[in-house]
């Protein structure tokens, strides 16, 4: 009986150590992945120099998988590829110090701003707005190639000349930005069109 109790205790301790080690390894992996993601995404923000208020969803990453053909070509993967749950929000990843806090908002804030701007339109007046969405970077197994899908939504709203209603139109398009790490630096090496739609 004593031997059985000791065996059960030892098995429990081994399982606890294994789960603690796995949890620690996952935390280290998440921190490393977040650090690399911040570098890759920082390049995206540098390219978008004219961002105005509330142009990026700061609360949620886009949930769009890397298409199979692009994943195969750049990541050596078979089938569509998605990333695990991102360790931080877009706002926390893209702007951890809050240096450009005004460019981020939630979808609800974005809708409220749009609705207020539309309500203020005079007859015949028009406004345009560009918003951006990003997927969390997907990395290859070696951590040397990363893919980010970027969505541009270009919308236009115009109030009819008689002032009766506001009409909207626009285009949404997504591109995959492929980055490769050479030495310690990430560099954009290719852009692939993923989708586009008019509305």
VOBA-1610 file (N, C-alpha, C; in pm, whole numbers, padded with zeros to 5 digits, always signed):
BEGIN
Unk+00082-00120+00000Unk+00000+00000+00000Unk+00087+00126+00000Unk+00193+00126+00083Unk+00283+00240+00089Unk+00349+00263-00046Unk+00388+00152-00111Unk+00452+00163-00243Unk+00358+00225-00344Unk+00230+00184-00339Unk+00130+00238-00431Unk+00110+00388-00408Unk+00102+00430-00283Unk+00085+00572-00250Unk+00205+00653-00298Unk+00328+00597-00274Unk+00448+00666-00319Unk+00452+00677-00471Unk+00409+00572-00541Unk+00406+00574-00688Unk+00311+00681-00739Unk+00193+00688-00676Unk+00093+00788-00715Unk+00147+00929-00688Unk+00209+00948-00571Unk+00267+01079-00537Unk+00377+01118-00636Unk+00466+01023-00666Unk+00575+01051-00760Unk+00520+01087-00898Unk+00419+01011-00942Unk+00359+01039-01073Unk+00297+01178-01075Unk+00231+01214-00963Unk+00170+01347-00953Unk+00274+01458-00956Unk+00385+01436-00886Unk+00492+01537-00883Unk+00554+01552-01021Unk+00579+01438-01089Unk+00637+01442-01224Unk+00543+01517-01319Unk+00412+01488-01309Unk+00314+01556-01396Unk+00311+01706-01367Unk+00319+01743-01238Unk+00319+01885-01201Unk+00443+01956-01255Unk+00559+01891-01241Unk+00683+01950-01293Unk+00674+01965-01444Unk+00623+01861-01511Unk+00612+01865-01658Unk+00519+01977-01702Unk+00404+01991-01633Unk+00309+02095-01673Unk+00364+02234-01642Unk+00436+02248-01531Unk+00498+02376-01497Unk+00605+02413-01599Unk+00686+02314-01639Unk+00790+02337-01740Unk+00728+02374-01873Unk+00621+02303-01910Unk+00554+02333-02037Unk+00494+02473-02032Unk+00436+02510-01917Unk+00379+02644-01903Unk+00485+02752-01911Unk+00601+02725-01849Unk+00712+02821-01854Unk+00763+02834-01998Unk+00781+02720-02064Unk+00830+02722-02203Unk+00732+02797-02292Unk+00601+02778-02269Unk+00501+02849-02350Unk+00507+02999-02324Unk+00525+03037-02198Unk+00535+03180-02165Unk+00657+03243-02231Unk+00771+03172-02230Unk+00892+03222-02294Unk+00869+03233-02444Unk+00805+03130-02502Unk+00776+03130-02645Unk+00683+03246-02682Unk+00580+03272-02600Unk+00488+03382-02625Unk+00560+03517-02620Unk+00650+03534-02522Unk+00726+03659-02511Unk+00815+03679-02634Unk+00881+03571-02677Unk+00968+03581-02795Unk+00886+03611-02920Unk+00772+03545-02932Unk+00684+03567-03048Unk+00631+03711-03049Unk+00595+03761-02932Unk+00545+03899-02922Unk+00656+03999-02957Unk+00778+03973-02911Unk+00890+04062-02941Unk+00915+04068-03092Unk+00916+03952-03158Unk+00937+03949-03303Unk+00819+04014-03376Unk+00698+03988-03329Unk+00579+04048-03391Unk+00584+04200-03383Unk+00629+04252-03270Unk+00639+04398-03254Unk+00735+04459-03356Unk+00844+04390-03381Unk+00941+04440-03479Unk+00880+04440-03619Unk+00815+04329-03655Unk+00755+04317-03788Unk+00645+04422-03807Unk+00556+04433-03709Unk+00444+04526-03721Unk+00490+04671-03717Unk+00600+04698-03646Unk+00654+04835-03643Unk+00689+04881-03784Unk+00736+04789-03867Unk+00768+04824-04006Unk+00641+04866-04079Unk+00529+04798-04050Unk+00400+04834-04111Unk+00363+04978-04075Unk+00379+05014-03948Unk+00341+05149-03905Unk+00430+05257-03964Unk+00557+05226-03982Unk+00648+05323-04043Unk+00601+05354-04185Unk+00551+05251-04255Unk+00504+05271-04393Unk+00376+05355-04398Unk+00298+05353-04291Unk+00172+05428-04286Unk+00195+05559-04211Unk+00259+05654-04275Unk+00300+05777-04207Unk+00185+05874-04182Unk+00079+05866-04261Unk-00027+05967-04252Unk-00150+05917-04179Unk-00134+05830-04084Unk-00248+05778-04012Unk-00311+05885-03925Unk-00442+05898-03937Unk-00515+05994-03856Unk-00579+05926-03737Unk-00664+05998-03664Unk-00729+05941-03546Unk-00818+05821-03581Unk-00814+05722-03496Unk-00908+05609-03501Unk-00906+05536-03635Unk-00788+05508-03688Unk-00780+05438-03817Unk-00748+05290-03804Unk-00703+05246-03685Unk-00668+05105-03665Unk-00750+05049-03550Unk-00807+04930-03571Unk-00877+04861-03462Unk-00772+04821-03358Unk-00776+04884-03244Unk-00677+04857-03140Unk-00712+04742-03049Unk-00834+04690-03061Unk-00881+04587-02967Unk-00868+04444-03019Unk-00883+04424-03150Unk-00886+04287-03203Unk-00807+04274-03332Unk-00732+04166-03342Unk-00662+04132-03466Unk-00763+04075-03564Unk-00739+04093-03693Unk-00822+04027-03793Unk-00800+03876-03784Unk-00906+03802-03802Unk-00897+03656-03800Unk-00905+03605-03943Unk-00798+03623-04017Unk-00796+03581-04158Unk-00675+03491-04179Unk-00697+03366-04221Unk-00583+03275-04237Unk-00498+03310-04359Unk-00371+03276-04353Unk-00284+03291-04469Unk-00329+03188-04572Unk-00366+03231-04694Unk-00412+03135-04795Unk-00308+03027-04823Unk-00357+02909-04863Unk-00272+02791-04881Unk-00158+02816-04979Unk-00186+02882-05092Unk-00080+02902-05191Unk+00032+02991-05138Unk-00004+03094-05062Unk+00097+03184-05005Unk+00172+03114-04891Unk+00100+03037-04810Unk+00164+02963-04700Unk+00265+02862-04756Unk+00227+02794-04863Unk+00316+02696-04924Unk+00441+02764-04982Unk+00419+02875-05052Unk+00527+02946-05121Unk+00630+03004-05024Unk+00584+03062-04913Unk+00677+03134-04824Unk+00706+03064-04691Unk+00612+02983-04644Unk+00630+02919-04513Unk+00660+02770-04523Unk+00645+02714-04644Unk+00664+02570-04661Unk+00554+02490-04595Unk+00437+02552-04576Unk+00326+02485-04508Unk+00227+02430-04610Unk+00152+02331-04569Unk+00048+02273-04653Unk-00087+02316-04598Unk-00170+02377-04681Unk-00300+02425-04636Unk-00291+02565-04580Unk-00408+02622-04545Unk-00413+02757-04488Unk-00348+02756-04350Unk-00292+02870-04313Unk-00221+02878-04185Unk-00281+02991-04100Unk-00306+02960-03975Unk-00348+03062-03879Unk-00251+03060-03762Unk-00250+03166-03686Unk-00165+03172-03568Unk-00247+03135-03445Unk-00179+03099-03337Unk-00249+03075-03212Unk-00300+03206-03157Unk-00368+03204-03044Unk-00419+03329-02988Unk-00305+03428-02965Unk-00316+03549-03020Unk-00211+03648-03000Unk-00194+03681-02852Unk-00068+03699-02807Unk-00045+03727-02666Unk-00081+03868-02622Unk-00113+03956-02716Unk-00149+04094-02680Unk-00237+04154-02789Unk-00311+04259-02756Unk-00399+04327-02852Unk-00316+04404-02954Unk-00377+04446-03067Unk-00303+04529-03163Unk-00245+04655-03099Unk-00326+04721-03016Unk-00278+04845-02950Unk-00153+04816-02866Unk-00156+04710-02786Unk-00044+04676-02698Unk+00077+04628-02777Unk+00054+04567-02893Unk+00164+04517-02975Unk+00225+04628-03059Unk+00140+04706-03124Unk+00187+04808-03217Unk+00240+04933-03148Unk+00182+04965-03032Unk+00216+05091-02967Unk+00223+05072-02815Unk+00316+04987-02768Unk+00318+04955-02625Unk+00342+05075-02535Unk+00411+05176-02585Unk+00438+05295-02503Unk+00333+05403-02516Unk+00234+05384-02604Unk+00128+05483-02621Unk+00170+05607-02697Unk+00277+05597-02778Unk+00327+05715-02851Unk+00230+05762-02959Unk+00151+05670-03016Unk+00056+05707-03122Unk-00084+05659-03084Unk-00122+05679-02960Unk-00249+05627-02908Unk-00369+05672-02989Unk-00363+05792-03049Unk-00480+05846-03119Unk-00518+05768-03244Unk-00426+05690-03301Unk-00459+05618-03425Unk-00540+05491-03399Unk-00550+05451-03271Unk-00621+05329-03235Unk-00757+05359-03174Unk-00853+05272-03200Unk-00982+05277-03131Unk-01050+05142-03148Unk-01162+05125-03084Unk-01239+05002-03098Unk-01333+05017-03217Unk-01393+04906-03261Unk-01491+04912-03369Unk-01609+05000-03331Unk-01649+04993-03204Unk-01762+05075-03158Unk-01728+05224-03167Unk-01607+05262-03127Unk-01564+05402-03137Unk-01557+05446-03284Unk-01508+05357-03369Unk-01498+05388-03511Unk-01636+05414-03571Unk-01732+05327-03538Unk-01870+05344-03587Unk-01930+05475-03536Unk-01906+05506-03410Unk-01961+05630-03351Unk-01903+05753-03422Unk-01775+05753-03452Unk-01712+05864-03523Unk-01771+05877-03664Unk-01784+05761-03732Unk-01839+05762-03868Unk-01981+05815-03868Unk-02063+05766-03774Unk-02203+05809-03768Unk-02214+05959-03740Unk-02129+06010-03652Unk-02131+06153-03619Unk-02091+06236-03741Unk-01988+06189-03814Unk-01943+06261-03934Unk-02052+06259-04041Unk-02120+06146-04056Unk-02228+06136-04155Unk-02344+06227-04119Unk-02376+06234-03990Unk-02488+06319-03947Unk-02458+06466-03973Unk-02331+06502-03974Unk-02292+06643-03994Unk-02280+06681-04142Unk-02291+06583-04232Unk-02278+06613-04375Unk-02389+06706-04423Unk-02350+06806-04501Unk-02445+06899-04563Unk-02487+06841-04699Unk-02601+06885-04755Unk-02643+06835-04886Unk-02531+06849-04990Unk-02506+06739-05062Unk-02403+06736-05165Unk-02262+06715-05113Unk-02244+06715-04981Unk-02111+06701-04923Unk-02072+06554-04913Unk-01941+06529-04922Unk-01890+06392-04919Unk-01768+06383-04827Unk-01752+06267-04762Unk-01631+06241-04683Unk-01578+06103-04719Unk-01448+06086-04705Unk-01384+05956-04726Unk-01305+05920-04602Unk-01294+05791-04578Unk-01224+05745-04459Unk-01155+05613-04490Unk-01032+05599-04444Unk-00956+05476-04461Unk-00930+05416-04324Unk-00963+05288-04308Unk-00930+05217-04185Unk-00845+05096-04220Unk-00764+05055-04123Unk-00672+04943-04144Unk-00696+04835-04040Unk-00676+04711-04084Unk-00681+04597-03993Unk-00562+04507-04022Unk-00513+04441-03920Unk-00396+04354-03934Unk-00424+04217-03873Unk-00361+04114-03931Unk-00355+03985-03862Unk-00228+03985-03779Unk-00231+03908-03672Unk-00107+03888-03596Unk-00012+03811-03687Unk+00118+03845-03689Unk+00211+03777-03780Unk+00212+03626-03761Unk+00218+03555-03874Unk+00235+03410-03874Unk+00380+03384-03912Unk+00449+03305-03833Unk+00591+03277-03855Unk+00612+03135-03907Unk+00719+03117-03983Unk+00755+02981-04024Unk+00818+02910-03905Unk+00845+02780-03922Unk+00896+02700-03810Unk+01029+02752-03758Unk+01111+02808-03845Unk+01242+02858-03804Unk+01236+02998-03746Unk+01120+03064-03758Unk+01106+03201-03706Unk+01181+03304-03788Unk+01207+03273-03917Unk+01282+03364-04003Unk+01196+03428-04111Unk+01075+03381-04128Unk+00981+03438-04225Unk+00850+03466-04153Unk+00790+03580-04182Unk+00664+03618-04118Unk+00570+03674-04224Unk+00441+03647-04206Unk+00339+03700-04297Unk+00234+03774-04216Unk+00205+03896-04261Unk+00099+03978-04201Unk+00000+04010-04312Unk-00128+03988-04287Unk-00230+04030-04383Unk-00283+04164-04336Unk-00283+04260-04428Unk-00326+04397-04398Unk-00451+04426-04480Unk-00554+04473-04413Unk-00678+04510-04483Unk-00694+04661-04483Unk-00717+04715-04602Unk-00750+04857-04619Unk-00899+04865-04653Unk-00971+04944-04579Unk-01112+04969-04610Unk-01123+05118-04643Unk-01152+05145-04770Unk-01161+05283-04817Unk-01309+05312-04843Unk-01371+05388-04755Unk-01513+05417-04765Unk-01541+05563-04797Unk-01649+05586-04872Unk-01692+05722-04904Unk-01840+05734-04869Unk-01875+05845-04806Unk-02015+05872-04772Unk-02053+06008-04830Unk-02169+06013-04894Unk-02214+06138-04958Unk-02362+06160-04927Unk-02393+06283-04883Unk-02534+06316-04861Unk-02594+06363-04993Unk-02714+06312-05024Unk-02783+06352-05147Unk-02798+06503-05153Unk-02807+06554-05275Unk-02820+06700-05294Unk-02942+06756-05225Unk-03049+06676-05215Unk-03169+06725-05147Unk-03162+06705-04995Unk-03050+06647-04947Unk-03029+06628-04803Unk-03102+06512-04743Unk-03173+06433-04826Unk-03261+06329-04773Unk-03189+06209-04712Unk-03079+06167-04772Unk-03011+06049-04717Unk-02862+06050-04750Unk-02789+05965-04677Unk-02646+05949-04700Unk-02623+05816-04768Unk-02550+05818-04879Unk-02517+05696-04952Unk-02370+05662-04929Unk-02341+05533-04924Unk-02202+05492-04901Unk-02155+05402-05013Unk-02025+05404-05036Unk-01960+05314-05131Unk-01816+05299-05087Unk-01750+05200-05141Unk-01610+05185-05104Unk-01550+05056-05155Unk-01429+05032-05110Unk-01355+04912-05148Unk-01280+04860-05027Unk-01281+04729-05012Unk-01200+04662-04911Unk-01102+04572-04985Unk-00976+04581-04949Unk-00879+04490-05011Unk-00775+04448-04909Unk-00732+04325-04924Unk-00633+04269-04832Unk-00510+04224-04907Unk-00395+04250-04849Unk-00268+04206-04907Unk-00188+04133-04799Unk-00109+04037-04843Unk-00016+03967-04753Unk+00120+04030-04768Unk+00176+04078-04658Unk+00312+04131-04658Unk+00402+04021-04602Unk+00503+03986-04680Unk+00593+03879-04640Unk+00726+03940-04598Unk+00769+03904-04478Unk+00894+03955-04420Unk+00993+03840-04402Unk+01120+03872-04422Unk+01225+03775-04396Unk+01328+03838-04304Unk+01376+03758-04209Unk+01477+03806-04115Unk+01615+03770-04169Unk+01695+03873-04192Unk+01832+03853-04239Unk+01925+03908-04132Unk+02001+03819-04072Unk+02079+03859-03954Unk+01982+03890-03842Unk+01983+04015-03795Unk+01891+04053-03688Unk+01782+04147-03738Unk+01776+04170-03869Unk+01680+04267-03923Unk+01574+04200-04008Unk+01449+04246-03987Unk+01337+04201-04069Unk+01324+04296-04189Unk+01295+04237-04305Unk+01279+04317-04425Unk+01159+04267-04505Unk+01080+04361-04558Unk+00968+04326-04645Unk+01025+04275-04776Unk+00991+04150-04813Unk+01047+04092-04936Unk+00943+04073-05046Unk+00813+04073-05011Unk+00711+04052-05114Unk+00575+04097-05063Unk+00488+04130-05158Unk+00349+04163-05129Unk+00262+04081-05224Unk+00162+04014-05169Unk+00072+03930-05249Unk-00071+03978-05225Unk-00146+03996-05334Unk-00288+04030-05319Unk-00364+03909-05267Unk-00451+03932-05171Unk-00528+03823-05111Unk-00676+03832-05148Unk-00736+03951-05139Unk-00877+03966-05174Unk-00908+04112-05200Unk-01020+04136-05268Unk-01071+04273-05284Unk-01221+04264-05311Unk-01292+04365-05269Unk-01437+04369-05287Unk-01485+04513-05287Unk-01584+04540-05372Unk-01648+04671-05373Unk-01777+04663-05294Unk-01818+04775-05234Unk-01947+04779-05165Unk-02014+04913-05187
//
